[in-house]
């Protein structure tokens, strides 16, 4: 499967996909009234890639702290990223996407919507620091490793495609739940 290098490539590939999808999602925010349908659909689509990114980074964490030589040889993330930014980013990601899904199940303009907005502010700050810290490395992984044959390439591409496919299925299946929001019926 490519070991630590393969996992780093998977993480970088998913990060690149997320940058594009999150840019689209972010572009809906200033015009949320007119673009709410796009915001909801892309938010649901993001569930698959976000889950894969959390899984790939979580796997690296488990292998590193499990003292797997391949992962230990890559070294730890910077202390600030590992002990401050990452926990805040993971928790705020779970709250942001969880509250977004919950808003579809329970369409209300109360506490859940407030939690969704507040978690976005925290998430955006942590995500910005995370992207600034890792974007160059992720780009370098994708460019320098593209010409090399790291074992498990097909699995990584398959996992990325599957994540987007799962997100697409979630978006298509759950989109009708957004009807109260799209027709101004949310309370």
Beta strands, then each sheet from edge to edge (+ up, - down):
end
